[in-house]
C-alpha cells in the first residue's frame, strides 16, 4: 500500500550517525515524526528536492545561554534545532519552562538546575530569577562564593533535589565562578545527580597550573567526582578553561574513561570566550595565571577593550554582569589555535557553542524584530559555531569528515543527556519514529559569517531546518511566522 507523507525530503545524502547510514535516500515526515527513510522514492503532499545536500539530524547544542526568540532564530540559521541551558542552568526551572512555552520558541529548549543560583539563594539570600540574567547581575558578589555551613549545604542539596524532581535536565555547576568553595560540596552535588540518574555540567575551577593555591585542580575535581560517585560528569568548554593545558586535561579524561568513569567533553571553535566582566577569574591581579592582560578583555556593551588595570577594575565595579570577551588564544596563530582544534577533535567531544545572550547597544531589546537591529551584538559563536565547525574542521583542516562532524553536532550531544532524559533518544538521529528535527545543508558551501566586528551575522549554507516537522528555515530563509520549539524535560 502506498503511503503519502506530509513532507518528503527527496534525494539527499542522508546521514544517520547511530546506524552509520550515509547514502542517498528519501525521508518521509508525518506530523512531527520521521516516518520513513527509503532508497525508493516516497510520495508526499509536499516534496522538496534536496539532491546534493546533506540531510542530517538537527544539531543539539548542550551549552546555550541565549533563550529569547531573537537568539534562537540565529541558532536555527546555524542548523540548531535544540538548544539547552545546561552549564549555568536556571533556578527555579518550572517558571523558566512556563515562560518559554507562553512566549513560544523557534527551536526546542530545556534547562538544568542551577547550583550557582541555588547557592545565591541559600548562602547569600538573593532572590532567584529563573533566568541567566539574575546570575549575571550577581556574578561578582562575594557573598554567594563563600564557604557554606553544613546546614546550608544540606539546604542546597534539598533545593537541587526539588529542581530535579521538577524535570531539570541535570545540575549545572559553575564552580569556576566560586573557585574557593570546598571540594566536598562539589562531590555532594555529583552524588545527588548520580542518584537521580542525570548528568552534571561543570565550568571547571582553576587548574593547578593556573592557581597553585586552588583547593583542588579543576580537571582532577571533575574526574575524581565521576570515579567516586558514579555520576556522569560533563566537562563544559574544555577548550576555554584548559587553554594551553588542554593536552594534560584530555589525557586525564581519557585515563578515567578507560577505568570506567563517565566523563564527556565539549568544545567550540573560537579562541575567545565571553562571560560577565565581574567573574572571579577576571580579577586584574589574577589575569596573568591564564596569560591574559586587561587588554585581553573586551566589554561588549561599549565595544572597548580594557586599556589598563584601572579601567578593568572600574568596569567590574560599575557593570559586573556586563558581557565581556575573553581573548585567551590568538586565532590567527596556528600553534595557539591548535589547542582548540585538539579539544574539538578529542574522542567523542561534542560541538557546543556557549552561545551568549544578545545585547542591544543603542536601545531597548526587540527580540521579535527580524532581521536583527544593527545594534544587536553578541559573541560570534552564538551565530556561527556549527557552520564554522564544518568550514574549519572539515573543509579547511580535514580534522573531521562530514559524517563525523554531523555525529559530533547531533548524536554525541543527544547521548550526553543519556537515559535520564528519554526525549533525547528521539533526537540526534534520522530514523523512523524519531523526532522530525532535521537540518539540510551544503557541506561544500556552509559557512559562518559572524565576526568580532559583525558579531550577529547569520550563517549561510543551511538550506532547510525543521523543528517538529515544521520549516523554521526554508530555502535558506528564516520563517518568522512559526514557533514550533518544544520543551525538553527529564
N, C-alpha and C positions, 0 to 999 in steps of 0.2 A: 504494500500500500504506500503510495506517495504521500509524503508529509510536506506541507507548506509552512515554512518557518516565518516568524515575524520579520527577521532580518537574516540575510546571508552575506557574509564577508567572503568573496569568491576569489579563489586562485592565488591567495597569498602564501608566503613562506611561513608556515605555522610552526612556532617553537613552543613546545611544552616541556619545561625543564624537569618535571618529575618523571615523565616516561621516556624522555630523550627524543621525542618526536621532533624532527626537523625536516619538513617536507612540504610540498605544495598540497594544500588542502582547501576545502570549503568549510567554513564554520557557520553552523546554523544556530540562531539565537531565538528562543521563545520567551517572551516576557523579560524577566531579569536573570535568565539562566542560559548557559551554553547547553544546547540540546543535542548537537551532533557535530562531529569532526569527521569529514568524509573525503576520501580520494575521488569519489564520484561527485558530479555536480548536484547541488541541492537547490530546491525551489524555495523562493522567499517572496513575501509580499513586497519587501524592499531588497534589492540585490545590488551590492556595492562591489565593483571590481577593484580588488586590491593587489592585482598581479604585480610582481616586482617589489612588493613591500613585505616587511616582517609583521606578522600577526602574533603578538605575544600577550601574556597576562598583563594587566595593568600594574604599574610599578607601585610597590608598597614602601612607604617611607616611615621608618621607625623613629625618626628624630625630627619633629616638626614643631615649631613654635609660632607659626602663623595660622591663626584659627578663624580669621574672618573671610568673608566671601571673596574680597579682592585678592588676598594672598593665596587662597585656594584656587582661584582662576589661573594665577601664574603657575601653580603647581600642575594643574591639568594640562597646560600648554607645554609642560616639560614631561608629559607622559604619566604623571602620577594619578592614580585612582583612589588610593587610600593613604592618608597622612595622619600619623598618630603622635600625640604628645606624650612621650614616654620618659625621657631623661629628666625633665623637670616635673612632669605630671601636674595635676591640679588638685586642689582640695577646697571644699568637698567636690567629689566627682558628679554627684547627681545633678546639682544645678548647672554644671557645665554641659552635661548631656542635654538637659532640658532647653537651655538657651540655644544651643546649636540646632536642635530639632525645630524650635519655634521659628528661628530665622531662616532655616534651610541652608544647605551646603552643596556646592557643586561636586564635591568628592566625599568619600567616606572618611569618618573621623572617629577618634577614640582617645581615652586618657588613662594613664596610670595614676595611682595615688601618689601624692607629693609628700615625701618625707620632709623636705625643706619647709613647705607651707604648714604642715602639721607641727613642726618644731617651732616655727614662728608663733604659732597659736599657743602651744603648751609652755614653751620656755620664755618667750618674750611677751606673751599676752596680746599679740597682734591679731586683728580680726581677719579670718580667711576670706578670700575674694573669689575663689573658684575660677581664676584665670591667671595667666602668666604675668599680667601687669602688676598684680599685688605683690608677687615675689620680687619683681624687678624694682619696684618702688622701695622695698626694704632690704635690698641686696647688701648694702654696705653697713647695716646696723649691727653693732657688736653684740647686742643683747641675745639675738637668736643663735649666735655662733658659740656661746659659752657652754661649758660643761653642764650637762643635765644631772639632776639628782636621780637616785634610783626610782623615786616615786614619779618623777617626770618621765623617765624612760618608759616606765610601765604605762603611763598615760599615752605617750607617743605610740607605743605598740597597740594599745587599745583603739586609738583613733585610726591607725592604719588598717587594723583588722576590720573595722567598720567599713572603711572605703573598699576593701577587697570584697566584702560581702555585698556591697552596692554595685559590683560589676567592674571595678577598676582592673586594668589590664596588667597588673603587677605593681611594683613600687619603684618610683623614680628617686634616686638618691644623689643629691647634689652635694656630696661630701667635699668636693673641691672648693665649694664656697664657704665651708665651715671647717677648715683644714686642721683645727686643733681638737675637734670632737674626739672623744675616746673611742678606740677601735672596738671595744665591747659593744657599744651601741650599734655600730655598723653590723657586727655579727648577729646581734639580736634581730635587726631588720631582715637580714638574709635568712635567718632561721624561720621567721614568720612567713616570708614569701615561700620558702620551701614547703612549709606545712600547707599553704594554700595551693601549691602546685602551679605557681606563676613566677615569671622571671623578676629580677631586679634589673634596673637600668642605671648605671653609675657614671657620673662625671668624677673621675678619679681625683684623689688628693695628690699633693706633690710627690714626685719620685724622689728617691733618696739623693740622686744626682742634683736635683733642683733645690732641695732643702735637707741638709744633713740632720736637722733637728726635728723633722716630721715625726709624729707619733708612730707612723708605720708607712713604709713605702707604698705608694698608691697602687702599683701593679701587684705587689705582694698581697695587699689587702683584698683585692678582688679575687685573686686566685685562691688565697687561703680560705676565704668565705665559701667558695664553691666546694673546696675539699672538705672543710669541717662541717658544713651544714647540709650539703647535698643540694643547695639552691642552684638554679640556673642563673649565672651572673653574666649579664650582658655589659660589655665594655664599650661605652659610648665614645664616639670620635677619638679613637685611639691615636689617630694622626696628630691631633692638635694638643692633646695632653702629654703625649710622649715625645713629640717633635724629633730631635736628633738622637733620642734614646730608643727609638721605635724598635730597632732590631733586638735589643735586650728584652723589651717588653713582650714582643711577639714570641721570642724564644721561650719565655716563661709561660705564656699562654699555651704554646704547643706542648710543653712539658707536662703541665697539669692535665691537658686533654688526654695525652697518652696514658695518664694514670687513672683516667675515668671521670674527671671532673667536667662539668658542663660550663664552659666559658665561650661566649661568642663575641665577635667584634664587628665594628662598623667603621667606615671612614668616608670622607668627602674629598673631592679632587681640587682643593684650593690650599694656598699657603697662608691664608689668614682666617681667623675666627671672628666671632662677634659676641659680645656679652655686655652686661651693664658695666659702665666705667668704674663703678664703686666696688666691683668684685675684690675680694680679699687679695687675690693673687696679682692684682694690678696696682697694688700699693707701690709708689715710686721706689721705695727702698728695697723692694723685692724683685723688680723687673730684671735685674742682672742674672737672677737664677735661671731665667729662660733665654738669656742672651738678648734681652729687649732693652730699649731705651724709651723715654717718654715719646719720642718721635715715632715709635712703632705703634702708638695708639692714636687712632683717628676717631673723632667724635662725629657720629652720623648726622646728628641734627644740624650742626654748624658746617659740616664738611671740612673741618680743620683737623690736621694732625697736631698733636700737642708739641709746642715749641720747646718746653723745658719742664723740669720737675715742678716748678711753681705753678705753671698753668695746669698740669695734670692734677695737682693737689686741689686747686681751686675748682676744677670741673668735677672732681669726685665729691667735693663738698656741696656744690650747688645743684648738681644733677646726677646723683649716684646711680639712678636707674637708667640713665641715658645710654642708648645703644652705642657701642664703640667697636671699631675694627681693632683687631689684634694681629698685626702683621708679623707672624712668627717664623715664616720661611720666605725667601725670595723666590717667587715663581719663575723668574727668568734665569735662575741659576740651576742648571740640570742636576748638579750634585746635591744641592739642597732639596730640590723638589723630588728627588729620588726617594727620600724618606716617606713622602706622601704616597708615591707610587707603590712602595713596598707594603704600606698599610692596606692599600686597596687591593693589591694582588695576593695578599695573605689568604691561606686556605679558608674558604667559606666566609670571608668577610663580606658583610652586606654593604651595599652603597646606601648611605643615609645622609640627608642634606644638612641637618641642623638649621633648617630654614628659619630666618629671623622675621619678626613682625614688620610690616610696612610702617613707615613713618612719613607723614605729610609735612614737609618743611615749612610750607608757606601758609597753611590754613587748616581748616577743620577736615578731619578724615572723611572721605566719601567712599566707603567700601563697595558701593553699588555702581559707581561710575566705571565705564569701560569705553575706550582704552583708559588706562590709569592717567590721572593728572600728572603733568610733568614734574611736580614737586614731590611725588611719591618715591621714596628711596628705601633701600634695604641692602642686605648683603647679596652680591650676585649669585651666591649658592641657592638662594630662595627661588630664583627663576631658572637657573641653568645647570644644576648638579647632574641631572641624568643625561641631558644632551651632551654635556661636557665629558661625561664618562665615556660615551660612545665615540665622541670626536677624538679625545686624547688617548684613552687607554686602548681602544680598539683600532681606530684608523691610523693614528699618528705613531703610537708607541708599540702597538702589537702585543701588549701585555695580556690581553684577553681577546678571545674571538667573540663573534656576535652572540652565539648561543650561551657562552659562559657569562657574558655581560648581562644578558637577559636574566639568567638564573640569579645573579647577584642582586638584581633590582626587583625580583619577584618572589621566587620560591624560597630563597635563603631568608629574607626578612619575614616572610609568612611563617616559616618554620621556627623562627626565634620565639614567637609567641607560644608555640607548642600546644600541647594537649589542654592546657588551662583555658585556651580561648578557641573553642570549637569552630567559631565562624571563620577563622583563618585557614581552616582546612579546605575551604571552598575558594580561596584566593591564591594568587600566585601560580595558577595552573590553567591550561586550556584543555579541558576535558568535559565530556557530558556530565551534567549535574553540578558543575562549578558555577560560581557567580559570573555573570556576563560583564566583568570588569576587564576591558580589553584595550590594549594600546597598539596602534598600527603606525609604523614609521618606516622611513627610508634610511637604512644604515649607511648608505653612501653619502647622504647629504645632511642628516640630522646634526644640528649644531647649536651651541649656546651663543647668545648674543649679549647677555648681561656682562658688564664690565664694572670696574671700580669707578668709572666716570658715569656710565649709564647703567645703574645698578638693577633696574627692574625691567630691562628689555626682555620680552618673552623669547623662548627658544623657538626654533623652526625645524621642520622635518617630521614633526608628529602630525600625520595626516588625519587620523581619527583617534579619538579617545572616548570610550564608552564606560559609563558607570551604571551598574544595574540594568544593562541593556539599552541605555539611552545615550545618544550622542551628546557629549559635553563639548567636544571639539569635532567638527566635521569639515573635511577638505581644508584642514589647517586653520580654520577659523573658529574662534570661541563662540559658543552659543550662550547668550546671556539670559535666555528665557527659561532655562531649566536649572533645577537644583535637586538632582537625584541622589545626592550623597546620603548615606545611611550610617547609623551608629554601629561601631564595633564594640561589643561588651563581652566580658568573660561570663 
